[in-house]
């Protein structure tokens, strides 16, 4: 849905940072093209993301933030039950699809 709505997500920004001239031009052309079907647009953008390993890079960044948040939660001086709730919530966030 983000691709269809032309949202500049972290994935899109990362792809533009890593893309060469050809991929950048293709990404921008796809985002501005309302002539192709939604499914074809999504498929084409995801193909570029896959070529640039965007999913893997995004996962690495998510894991980095997850690890940092876990360390910070461990250092917070609160009731262990509340800390457990925070860790559970953090774990649920980490399992989300992007």
Secondary structure by P-SEA (a helix, b strand, c coil): cccccccccaaaaaaaaaccaaaaaaaaaaaacccccaaaaaaaaaaaaaaaaaaaaaaaaaaaaaaaaaaaaaaccccaaaaaaaaaaaaaaaaccc
